Amino acid sequence: MKKLSKIAAIFAFAAAFFAGCASAPKRDANAEHSLVILHTNDHHGAVVSKGGKAGLAERATFIKQEREASSDILVLDAGDINTGTAVSNMFEAKPDILAYNKMGYDAVTFGNHEFDSNLEKIRAQQKESAFPWLSANIKEGKKYLGKPYITKNFGDYKVGIFGLTTRRTLAIAAPDKSLTFTDEIETAKEMVKVLRGKEKCDIVILLGHLGDIAETDTHETSLKVAESVEGIDLIIDGHSHSFFAEPKVVNGTPIVTANESGKYMGRAEMKIKGGKIEAFSWMPVEITAEKFAPDADVAAIVKPFVDKTEDSLKDIVLKTTAPFEFGKKLTRYQEMASGDFLTDAMVWYLSTTGVNVDFALTNGGGIRAEIEAGDVTKKAIITMLPFDNYVYVVTLKGEDVKALFDFIGSIKQGAGAFAQVSGAVRYTITYDDEGNGSISNVTINGEPIDETRTYRIAVNDYNAKGGDGYEALTRSIDTYNSSMLLSDVFIEYAKTFGEAVTPKTDGRITVINGKLPQ
């Protein structure tokens, strides 16, 4: 009797063990299936349509149409939901996450901008999310911060999706010290083994916030992962904000990405037979209000947040004892208090995210109006800084910094390129009778430019890409997009002043023989 009981116990244990193990789906070898994969990345708080483009409600309509047409569908996001617009920033991406819940996202990967704040915010967002946050290379102690992967069984075939987050996050954000980031390539190899082996997945997808453009020599991009890792059927990427017209194929693996801010949604389709991919197609779908009328349910979710944000434009964020003067476009001719305040704000904001820079500069032509004395509203600041320019960080060799300032010295007064700079910088421009300038006495933090070292510089995205003739900035050996607008950075900095501010300059820029507009 005891022997029979022991045998029964053994069989019970074996049954329980194998029930807990993943198994390959039972399938008809001749059955053909079509898997549709919709994806976004670098959403950055793009809650509402702008100029008829993007918008969560418009995206929801596209997704709904695809769900009506396809039974097998995945909806994924490759990270950086956070940091961007006022409506999202103000409510810590709650409207975005609630909309993602309603749209039925299957998973989102942690991007670097998810770490612009603290762990408490991350945990709160995870709790708010009806979808899992993925990353196989971020751990808190011995546990994963989110989930390393998920699997989806579509009956005849099984799909595994794992997440990866760029280790660049350690340099360009401020993740909690309790978090560790493991090597992207080695982690990918491990995940492929788990999904192909233990989980018996037929299809393996990497949902990565990696980027396709190398920002440093050690940056492990999606291209490098595809080159180094076998067994990945599709890489859905984010981070670089790239626009792809067609997939990049590396080592037989297609890599796709969908630009930024919900302007596009990637649509991939896999034809599957017997658990094997027989055909693959992909295209970017532009999300516009003209093509996709706003979904009423998602529009209703985000409306209260949008209304509160619009009301907040009336909020007073700064008090001044005198105006931030503008005159006849004086930010294009000389040092101005608005330029000093803005560039100092850029340095300050980055420091709050753990990114320290040597100095900041911005083109004076980006400043478009005066701020009057007294109570200053958000609307007044956005009027002064109306362009959607983002704060970037570039890293230049000393010789390129010298070339940068030589260019600054050559800019004619009145040109939009005229450089406004943060407090660490001092320089003199001397103009001849024809208005040609030359630069001298350049110091950064009290020292002349050291051509043997590198400098980190906060700039706007327009200048970072060479706009207004700033070609030297394109030689950056390490570029980072903070995804914060100049206007929002100015506003956040303004909020830190507990008393009325007196706009002033402090001699950062000395102009000799210059001529002001009449």
C-alpha positions in Angstrom: 0.0 0.0 0.0 2.8 2.4 0.9 4.6 1.5 -2.4 1.5 2.3 -4.4 1.1 5.6 -2.5 4.8 6.4 -3.3 4.3 5.7 -7.0 1.2 7.8 -7.1 3.1 10.6 -5.5 5.8 10.4 -8.1 3.3 10.5 -10.9 1.5 13.5 -9.3 4.8 15.4 -9.0 5.7 14.6 -12.6 2.3 15.8 -13.8 2.6 19.0 -11.8 6.2 19.6 -13.1 5.3 19.1 -16.8 2.1 21.1 -16.4 4.3 24.0 -15.2 6.7 23.7 -18.2 6.0 25.6 -21.5 5.1 23.4 -24.5 4.9 24.0 -28.2 1.4 24.7 -29.4 -0.5 22.0 -31.1 -1.0 22.9 -34.8 -2.1 22.0 -38.2 1.0 21.9 -40.3 -0.9 23.2 -43.3 -2.7 26.0 -41.6 -1.7 29.5 -42.7 -1.8 32.5 -40.4 -1.2 36.2 -40.6 0.2 38.1 -37.5 -0.1 41.9 -37.6 2.3 43.8 -35.3 1.6 47.5 -34.7 4.3 49.5 -32.9 5.3 53.0 -31.7 8.4 54.4 -30.0 9.6 57.6 -28.4 6.1 58.8 -27.8 7.3 61.6 -25.5 4.0 62.8 -24.2 2.4 63.4 -27.6 -1.1 63.2 -26.2 -2.9 65.4 -28.7 -2.7 66.0 -32.4 -0.6 68.9 -33.5 -1.3 70.5 -36.9 -3.5 67.5 -37.7 -0.6 65.0 -37.1 -0.2 62.3 -34.4 -2.4 62.2 -31.3 -3.5 59.3 -29.1 -7.1 59.4 -30.2 -6.1 59.3 -33.8 -3.7 56.4 -33.2 -6.5 54.6 -31.4 -8.7 54.7 -34.5 -6.0 53.2 -36.6 -5.5 50.4 -34.0 -9.2 49.8 -33.8 -9.4 49.4 -37.6 -6.6 47.0 -37.6 -8.2 44.9 -34.8 -11.4 44.7 -36.9 -9.4 43.4 -39.9 -7.0 41.0 -38.1 -7.6 38.3 -35.5 -3.9 37.8 -34.6 -2.5 41.2 -33.6 0.2 42.6 -31.3 0.5 46.3 -30.2 3.9 47.2 -28.8 5.9 50.3 -27.9 9.7 50.5 -27.8 10.0 53.0 -24.9 10.3 56.7 -23.9 6.6 57.3 -23.2 7.8 59.9 -20.7 9.2 63.4 -21.0 8.0 65.8 -23.7 4.8 67.9 -23.7 3.3 69.9 -20.8 0.1 67.8 -20.7 2.1 64.6 -20.1 4.8 66.1 -17.9 2.3 67.8 -15.6 0.5 64.5 -14.9 3.5 62.2 -15.0 2.3 60.5 -18.2 -1.0 59.4 -16.7 -3.1 60.4 -19.7 -0.7 58.6 -22.0 -0.8 55.4 -19.9 -4.6 55.4 -19.6 -4.9 55.8 -23.3 -2.4 53.0 -23.9 -4.6 50.8 -21.6 -7.7 51.6 -23.6 -5.9 50.9 -26.9 -4.8 47.5 -25.6 -1.1 47.7 -25.8 0.5 44.3 -25.2 3.8 45.6 -23.8 6.1 48.6 -23.5 9.9 48.6 -23.1 11.6 50.9 -20.6 13.3 53.7 -22.4 16.0 56.0 -21.0 13.5 58.8 -20.3 11.5 56.5 -18.0 14.5 57.2 -15.6 14.3 61.0 -15.7 12.6 60.8 -12.3 12.7 58.3 -9.4 11.7 54.7 -8.7 8.5 55.8 -7.0 7.3 57.3 -10.3 8.3 54.2 -12.2 6.4 52.0 -9.8 3.4 54.2 -9.8 3.3 54.1 -13.6 3.7 50.3 -13.6 0.7 50.0 -11.2 -1.3 52.3 -13.5 -0.5 50.2 -16.6 -2.7 47.4 -17.8 0.3 46.3 -19.9 3.7 44.9 -18.7 6.8 47.0 -18.9 9.7 45.0 -20.4 13.4 44.9 -20.0 15.6 41.9 -19.7 18.7 43.8 -18.8 17.5 46.0 -15.9 17.5 44.5 -12.5 16.7 45.8 -9.0 18.9 43.5 -6.9 18.2 40.0 -8.1 14.8 40.8 -9.5 13.8 42.4 -12.8 12.5 45.9 -12.6 9.7 44.9 -15.0 9.3 41.7 -16.9 12.2 40.3 -19.0 9.8 38.9 -21.6 6.2 37.9 -22.4 4.8 35.1 -24.6 1.6 35.1 -26.7 0.0 31.9 -27.8 -2.0 32.3 -31.0 -3.2 28.7 -31.1 -1.1 27.3 -33.9 2.0 29.3 -33.1 3.7 31.0 -30.1 5.4 34.4 -30.0 8.0 35.5 -27.5 8.7 39.2 -27.0 11.7 40.4 -24.8 12.8 43.9 -23.9 16.2 45.6 -23.9 17.1 49.1 -22.7 20.2 50.9 -23.8 23.0 51.1 -21.2 23.4 54.7 -22.4 20.7 55.3 -19.8 23.4 55.3 -17.2 25.1 58.3 -18.8 22.1 60.3 -20.1 19.6 59.8 -17.3 19.7 59.3 -13.5 18.5 55.7 -12.8 18.3 54.7 -9.1 21.6 53.4 -7.7 19.8 50.1 -6.9 19.4 49.3 -10.6 21.9 47.4 -12.7 22.0 47.3 -16.5 23.6 44.2 -18.1 25.2 43.9 -21.5 22.6 44.2 -24.3 24.2 41.6 -26.6 24.8 38.9 -24.0 21.3 39.5 -22.5 19.8 39.1 -26.0 21.6 35.8 -26.5 20.3 34.5 -23.2 16.7 35.6 -24.0 16.7 33.9 -27.3 17.8 30.6 -25.6 15.0 31.0 -23.0 12.3 31.8 -25.6 13.3 29.2 -28.1 14.2 26.6 -25.6 12.2 26.8 -22.3 9.3 28.7 -23.7 9.1 26.8 -27.1 8.4 30.0 -29.0 8.2 29.9 -32.8 8.6 33.6 -33.3 11.0 35.8 -31.3 10.7 39.6 -31.2 13.1 42.0 -29.6 11.3 45.2 -28.4 14.3 47.4 -27.8 15.1 50.9 -26.8 18.5 50.8 -28.3 18.7 53.1 -31.3 20.1 52.6 -34.7 22.6 55.5 -34.7 25.7 55.0 -32.5 26.1 57.8 -30.1 29.5 56.6 -28.8 32.0 53.9 -29.8 30.6 51.6 -27.1 26.9 52.2 -27.8 25.3 48.8 -28.6 22.8 49.7 -31.2 20.0 47.5 -32.6 22.2 47.0 -35.7 25.0 45.6 -33.5 22.6 43.3 -31.6 21.2 41.9 -34.9 24.8 41.4 -36.2 25.8 39.5 -33.0 22.8 37.5 -32.0 21.1 34.7 -34.0 17.5 33.7 -33.6 15.7 37.0 -33.5 12.9 37.2 -36.1 12.2 41.0 -35.7 13.7 43.9 -33.9 11.3 46.8 -33.1 13.6 49.7 -32.1 13.4 53.1 -30.4 15.7 55.8 -29.0 17.2 57.4 -32.2 13.9 58.9 -33.4 14.7 57.6 -36.9 12.3 57.5 -39.8 12.4 54.3 -41.8 10.8 54.0 -45.2 11.6 50.3 -45.1 13.2 47.8 -42.7 17.0 47.7 -42.3 18.0 44.0 -42.6 21.2 43.0 -40.6 22.3 39.3 -40.5 18.9 38.3 -41.9 17.0 40.2 -39.1 14.7 43.0 -40.1 14.9 46.1 -37.9 12.1 48.6 -37.8 11.3 51.8 -36.0 8.5 54.4 -36.2 10.1 57.9 -35.9 8.8 59.8 -32.9 5.9 61.4 -31.0 3.3 59.1 -32.5 3.6 60.7 -36.0 3.8 57.2 -37.4 2.9 53.7 -36.4 4.8 50.8 -37.8 2.8 48.0 -39.3 4.5 44.6 -39.7 2.8 41.5 -41.1 4.1 38.0 -40.8 2.7 35.1 -42.9 3.2 32.0 -40.8 2.8 28.3 -41.7 3.7 25.4 -39.5 5.2 27.8 -37.0 7.6 29.3 -39.6 7.6 32.8 -41.1 7.0 32.4 -44.8 6.7 36.1 -45.7 7.3 39.4 -44.0 6.2 43.0 -44.9 6.4 46.3 -43.1 5.5 49.9 -43.6 5.2 53.1 -41.6 1.7 54.5 -41.4 1.4 58.2 -40.9 -1.1 59.1 -38.2 -3.2 62.1 -39.2 -6.6 63.4 -38.2 -7.6 63.4 -41.9 -7.0 59.7 -42.2 -8.0 58.6 -38.7 -10.8 60.6 -37.0 -10.2 60.8 -33.3 -11.5 57.9 -31.3 -14.3 59.2 -29.0 -13.3 56.9 -26.0 -9.6 57.9 -26.0 -10.4 61.5 -26.7 -12.7 61.5 -23.6 -9.9 59.9 -21.5 -7.3 62.6 -22.3 -9.7 65.7 -22.5 -9.7 66.4 -18.7 -5.9 66.4 -18.7 -5.7 68.6 -21.8 -8.2 71.1 -20.4 -6.3 71.4 -17.1 -3.1 72.0 -19.0 -4.7 74.7 -21.1 -6.0 76.4 -18.0 -2.5 76.2 -16.5 -1.2 78.5 -19.3 -2.7 81.3 -17.2 -0.6 80.2 -14.2 2.0 82.7 -13.0 5.3 81.0 -12.9 7.6 84.0 -12.5 7.6 87.5 -11.2 9.9 90.1 -12.6 10.8 93.6 -11.4 11.5 94.7 -15.0 10.9 93.3 -18.5 13.1 90.8 -20.3 13.7 93.2 -23.2 13.7 92.2 -26.8 13.6 95.5 -28.7 14.3 95.2 -32.4 15.5 91.5 -32.1 18.3 92.5 -29.8 19.0 88.8 -28.9 20.7 88.7 -32.4 23.1 91.6 -31.5 24.3 91.3 -27.9 24.0 89.5 -24.6 20.5 89.7 -23.3 18.9 88.8 -20.0 16.5 86.4 -21.7 19.4 84.5 -23.4 21.3 84.4 -20.0 18.2 83.0 -18.2 17.4 80.4 -20.9 20.9 79.0 -21.2 21.3 78.9 -17.4 18.0 77.1 -17.3 19.3 74.5 -19.8 22.3 73.8 -17.6 20.1 73.6 -14.4 17.5 71.3 -15.9 20.1 68.8 -17.1 21.8 68.7 -13.7 18.4 67.7 -12.1 18.4 64.6 -14.3 22.0 63.7 -13.5 23.5 65.1 -16.7 26.2 67.7 -16.1 27.4 70.0 -18.9 30.3 72.5 -19.2 28.1 75.2 -20.7 25.0 75.9 -22.8 24.4 78.0 -25.9 21.4 78.8 -28.1 20.9 80.9 -31.2 19.4 84.3 -30.4 17.0 84.0 -33.3 15.0 81.4 -31.4 14.0 84.0 -28.9 11.0 85.9 -30.4 9.4 88.3 -27.9 9.8 90.4 -24.8 8.5 89.3 -21.4 6.8 92.2 -19.6 7.5 93.2 -16.0 5.3 91.8 -13.3 3.5 88.5 -13.3 4.7 86.2 -16.0 2.5 83.4 -17.2 3.3 80.2 -19.0 1.7 81.6 -22.1 4.1 84.6 -22.1 7.1 82.2 -22.0 5.7 80.1 -24.8 5.2 83.3 -26.8 8.8 84.2 -26.2 10.0 80.7 -27.2 7.4 79.5 -29.7 9.4 76.8 -31.5 9.4 73.2 -30.7 13.1 73.1 -30.0 14.4 70.4 -27.7 17.4 70.5 -25.4 20.3 68.3 -26.7 23.6 67.5 -25.2 26.6 67.2 -27.5 30.2 66.2 -26.7 33.0 67.9 -28.6 36.7 67.5 -28.7 38.6 70.6 -27.6 39.7 71.4 -31.1 36.0 71.3 -32.3 35.0 73.6 -29.4 37.7 76.1 -30.6 36.2 75.8 -34.1 32.7 76.4 -32.6 33.8 79.7 -31.1 35.6 80.7 -34.2 32.3 80.3 -36.0 30.5 82.3 -33.3 33.0 85.1 -33.8 32.2 85.2 -37.5 28.5 85.6 -37.1 27.3 89.0 -38.2 25.3 91.1 -35.8 21.6 90.7 -36.6 21.9 87.1 -37.8 19.7 84.6 -36.0 22.8 82.5 -35.3 24.1 85.0 -32.8 25.0 82.9 -29.7 23.5 83.4 -26.3 25.6 81.5 -23.7 25.4 80.3 -20.1 27.3 81.8 -17.2 30.3 79.5 -17.5 31.3 81.2 -20.8 33.0 84.6 -21.4 34.0 85.9 -24.9 34.6 89.1 -26.8 33.6 89.8 -30.4 35.2 92.8 -32.2 33.6 94.0 -35.4 35.4 96.0 -38.1 33.8 98.8 -40.1 32.2 96.3 -42.5 30.6 94.4 -39.7 32.9 91.4 -39.8 33.7 89.9 -36.4 36.5 88.2 -34.7 36.5 86.4 -31.4 38.9 86.7 -28.5 39.2 86.1 -24.7 37.2 82.9 -24.8 37.1 81.2 -21.4 35.0 78.3 -20.1 34.7 78.1 -16.3 37.5 80.7 -16.1 39.9 78.7 -18.3 40.9 79.0 -22.0 39.7 76.2 -24.3 41.8 73.0 -23.7 42.1 71.2 -27.0 43.3 68.0 -25.3 40.0 67.4 -23.5 36.3 67.0 -24.4 33.4 69.3 -23.5 29.7 68.5 -22.9 27.5 71.3 -24.3 23.7 71.9 -23.9 22.3 73.2 -27.2 18.9 73.1 -29.0 18.2 70.4 -31.5 18.1 72.8 -34.4 21.7 73.9 -33.7 22.8 70.4 -32.8 21.9 69.3 -36.4 23.9 72.1 -37.9 21.1 74.7 -38.2 22.2 78.4 -38.5 25.6 77.3 -39.6 26.6 75.4 -36.4 28.4 72.7 -38.4 30.9 72.2 -35.5 28.1 70.8 -33.3 27.5 68.0 -35.8 31.0 66.6 -35.0 29.7 65.5 -31.6 31.1 62.2 -30.4 28.2 61.6 -28.0 24.8 63.2 -28.6 21.8 63.0 -26.3 18.3 64.3 -26.7 16.7 65.3 -23.4 13.3 65.4 -25.1 12.4 68.6 -23.1 11.3 71.7 -24.9 13.3 74.9 -24.3 10.1 76.6 -23.2 9.3 73.9 -20.6 12.9 74.1 -19.3 12.6 77.8 -19.0 9.3 77.4 -17.1 10.6 74.8 -14.7 13.6 76.9 -14.0 11.4 80.0 -13.4 9.4 78.1 -10.8 12.6 77.7 -8.6 12.7 81.5 -7.9 10.9 82.3 -4.6 11.0 86.1 -5.2 10.8 88.6 -8.0 13.6 88.3 -10.5 15.4 91.3 -11.9 16.4 90.6 -15.5 20.1 91.4 -16.0 23.2 90.5 -17.9 26.6 89.8 -16.3 29.2 90.4 -19.0 29.3 87.0 -20.6 29.5 88.5 -24.0 31.5 91.7 -24.8 30.8 93.4 -28.1 33.3 95.9 -29.4 32.4 98.3 -32.3 29.0 96.7 -32.8 26.0 98.5 -34.3 22.6 98.1 -32.8 19.4 98.3 -35.0 17.9 101.7 -35.3 
